[in-house]
Amino acid sequence: MRYYEVVPTRIFRADSDILTYTSEQALEPGFIVTVPLGKLTVVAVIWNAVKKPDFPTKPITRIIYDTPLPPHLLTSAKWLSEYYLCPLPEVIRAILPAGVEKKRRQK
């Protein structure tokens, strides 16, 4: 079992930007995934891998894309969040393409 800090694209609490989830697969920072957040399922970005926490975690629902975001984009998002005092989930939502969470039909 692997544990990851993820940044959801929704603001869930004013004083926190990152949540911890679990996955059976080995994932890299930058993967775009879906995670349960309360009663909703939201899009999130894997921020980094962490050790097993001392609290229960929920599983990552699915991986949306097989290719992770480039590391320089994640670094830029963190800088934007700190420089402009903007919540990290809002910056992540801004850098992701519109409609990333839409379900596409298979051809």
Backbone hydrogen bonds in HBPLUS format (Angstrom, degrees):
<---DONOR---> <-ACCEPTOR-->    atom                        ^
c    i                          cat <-CA-CA->   ^        H-A-AA   ^      H-
h    n   atom  resd res      DA  || num        DHA   H-A  angle D-A-AA Bond
n    s   type  num  typ     dist DA aas  dist angle  dist       angle   num
A0002-ARG N   A0023-SER O   2.99 MM  21  5.38 163.6  2.02 158.5 163.0     1
A0023-SER N   A0002-ARG O   2.93 MM  21  5.38 150.6  2.02 147.7 152.8     2
A0050-VAL N   A0003-TYR O   2.98 MM  47  5.54 166.6  2.00 134.8 137.5     3
A0004-TYR N   A0021-TYR O   2.81 MM  17  5.41 167.8  1.83 158.8 162.0     4
A0021-TYR N   A0004-TYR O   2.83 MM  17  5.41 161.8  1.86 160.0 165.1     5
A0005-GLU N   A0048-ASN O   2.80 MM  43  5.43 166.6  1.82 166.5 171.0     6
A0047-TRP N   A0005-GLU O   2.68 MM  42  5.40 161.6  1.71 152.2 155.7     7
A0048-ASN N   A0005-GLU O   3.36 MM  43  5.43 152.7  2.44 133.6 139.0     8
A0006-VAL N   A0019-LEU O   2.74 MM  13  5.43 160.2  1.78 158.3 165.4     9
A0019-LEU N   A0006-VAL O   2.97 MM  13  5.43 164.4  1.99 156.4 160.4    10
A0007-VAL N   A0045-VAL O   2.88 MM  38  5.28 158.9  1.92 147.2 152.9    11
A0045-VAL N   A0007-VAL O   3.00 MM  38  5.28 152.5  2.08 130.0 136.5    12
A0009-THR N   A0043-VAL O   2.93 MM  34  5.88 144.9  2.06 172.6 161.6    13
A0016-SER N   A0013-ARG O   3.46 MM   3  5.68 174.0  2.47 113.1 114.3    14
A0022-THR N   A0058-LYS O   2.97 MM  36  6.10 154.2  2.04 143.6 149.1    15
A0060-ILE N   A0022-THR O   2.82 MM  38  5.95 148.5  1.92 177.6 170.1    16
A0031-PHE N   A0028-GLU O   3.42 MM   3  6.21 160.4  2.46 142.4 141.1    17
A0030-GLY N   A0046-ILE O   2.81 MM  16  5.20 160.0  1.85 137.7 143.2    18
A0069-LEU N   A0030-GLY O   2.88 MM  39  4.40 162.6  1.91 104.4 108.6    19
A0046-ILE N   A0031-PHE O   2.94 MM  15  5.36 162.2  1.98 153.0 158.7    20
A0064-ILE N   A0032-ILE O   2.83 MM  32  5.62 155.1  1.89 143.3 150.9    21
A0033-VAL N   A0044-ALA O   2.85 MM  11  5.32 165.2  1.87 151.9 156.8    22
A0044-ALA N   A0033-VAL O   2.77 MM  11  5.32 156.7  1.82 151.4 151.8    23
A0034-THR N   A0062-ARG O   2.90 MM  28  5.46 148.8  1.99 153.6 158.5    24
A0061-THR N   A0034-THR O   2.84 MM  27  5.41 136.0  2.03 144.6 155.2    25
A0035-VAL N   A0042-VAL O   2.86 MM   7  5.56 156.8  1.91 158.1 164.7    26
A0042-VAL N   A0035-VAL O   2.90 MM   7  5.56 155.1  1.96 167.1 161.4    27
A0037-LEU N   A0040-LEU O   2.79 MM   3  5.28 169.1  1.80 146.2 149.8    28
A0040-LEU N   A0037-LEU O   3.17 MM   3  5.28 153.4  2.24 126.8 123.8    29
A0073-LEU N   A0070-PRO O   3.04 MM   3  5.50 139.2  2.21 111.1 122.1    30
A0075-THR N   A0071-PRO O   3.01 MM   4  6.30 158.1  2.06 153.0 159.3    31
A0076-SER N   A0072-HIS O   2.99 MM   4  6.07 152.6  2.06 135.0 142.6    32
A0077-ALA N   A0073-LEU O   2.95 MM   4  6.14 150.5  2.04 140.0 148.0    33
A0078-LYS N   A0074-LEU O   3.06 MM   4  6.31 157.9  2.11 147.3 152.2    34
A0079-TRP N   A0075-THR O   3.01 MM   4  6.27 160.0  2.05 147.9 153.5    35
A0080-LEU N   A0076-SER O   2.85 MM   4  6.07 165.0  1.88 153.5 157.3    36
A0081-SER N   A0077-ALA O   3.01 MM   4  6.16 158.6  2.05 146.2 152.0    37
A0082-GLU N   A0078-LYS O   3.05 MM   4  6.31 157.0  2.10 148.8 154.4    38
A0083-TYR N   A0079-TRP O   2.80 MM   4  5.89 170.4  1.81 161.6 164.6    39
A0084-TYR N   A0080-LEU O   3.03 MM   4  5.83 167.7  2.04 145.9 149.9    40
A0086-CYS N   A0081-SER O   3.06 MM   5  4.76 142.3  2.21 129.1 138.7    41
A0090-GLU N   A0087-PRO O   3.05 MM   3  5.56 131.3  2.29 111.9 123.6    42
A0091-VAL N   A0087-PRO O   3.35 MM   4  6.79 152.8  2.43 148.1 155.8    43
A0092-ILE N   A0088-LEU O   2.95 MM   4  6.19 163.4  1.98 158.8 163.2    44
A0093-ARG N   A0089-PRO O   3.00 MM   4  6.12 157.5  2.05 141.3 147.5    45
A0094-ALA N   A0090-GLU O   3.05 MM   4  6.23 143.5  2.19 137.8 147.4    46
A0094-ALA N   A0091-VAL O   3.11 MM   3  5.02 120.1  2.48  91.9 107.0    47
A0095-ILE N   A0091-VAL O   3.04 MM   4  6.36 144.1  2.17 148.7 157.8    48
A0096-LEU N   A0092-ILE O   3.14 MM   4  6.29 139.8  2.31 148.4 157.8    49
A0102-LYS N   A0099-GLY O   3.10 MM   3  5.18 160.7  2.14 105.9 112.0    50
